Amino acid sequence: MVTNLTNTAIGITDDHRQSVANELMILLSDEFVLYTKTLNAHWNIEGIDFNDKHKLFEMQFDQIRDFIDRIAERIRSIGHYVDGTLASFLNLTHFIEKSNLKNEGRFFLKELLSDHESIIIHLRENIEKFAKEYRDLGTSDFITGLMEEHEKIAWYIRSHLK
């Protein structure tokens, strides 16, 4: 659970802001683990497609790092502190870190694609909830944009798997 700041009057009840911040912390945790998994792929990729995949993973972890910062800033903008500890991220994430069985492109791509698709589904499930149940159109719009960016990354990954 994230800590609430006092006196945040932005037209969303304290309870709703707390609920949104908690959901965003789960998303932040998933993004941080995905970022780490993408870095791992970037560092450890081997094989004939090394150069292409190395660059692809670098582009993706740069994008995810930006997502992480934007999510944390969204949590702060609705009046909460961010618990930015590794322990918190690992406690809240939906993802499981796996030891690499192979350091080849298809293995990394399949695992990362699955994680991006999981985030897309999670975001899609929360768009209306944030807008209607919590009356936070700003966060609903924010996660819609994130969903679209993850969809594009997933498309890139799927294209590499053909």
QUIKA-V244667 format. One line per field, one symbol per residue. ss: DSSP state (H for helix, E for strand, - for the rest). phi: phi as a letter, one per 20 degrees, with the letter a starting at -180 (. if undefined). psi: psi as a letter, one per 30 degrees, with the letter a starting at -180 (. if undefined). A space follows every 10 residues. Layout:
ss=???
phi=???
psi=???
//
This chain:
ss=---E------ ---HHHHHHH HHHHHHHHHH HHHHHHHHHH HHHH-E---H HHHHHHHHHH HHHHHHHHHH HHHHHHH--E -----HHHHH HH-------- ---EHHHHHH HHHHHHHHHH HHHHHHHHHH HHH---HHHH HHHHHHHHHH HHHHHHHHHH H-
phi=.eeeeelddc ncfgffffff fffffffgff ffffgfffgg fgfdgcofeg fffgffffff ffffgfggff ffffgffenc edeeefffgf fefeededff ebddggffff fffgfffffg fffgfdgfgf fefelcfffg fgffffgfff fffffgfgff ef
psi=klkkllhjig gkleeeeeee eeeeeeeeee eeeeeeeeee eeegklafge eeeeeeeeee feeeeeeeee eeeeeefggl lkjhleeeef eflflkkkkk elhleeeeee eeeeeeeeee eeeeffeeee eeefhieeee eefeeeeeee eeeeeeeeef f.
//
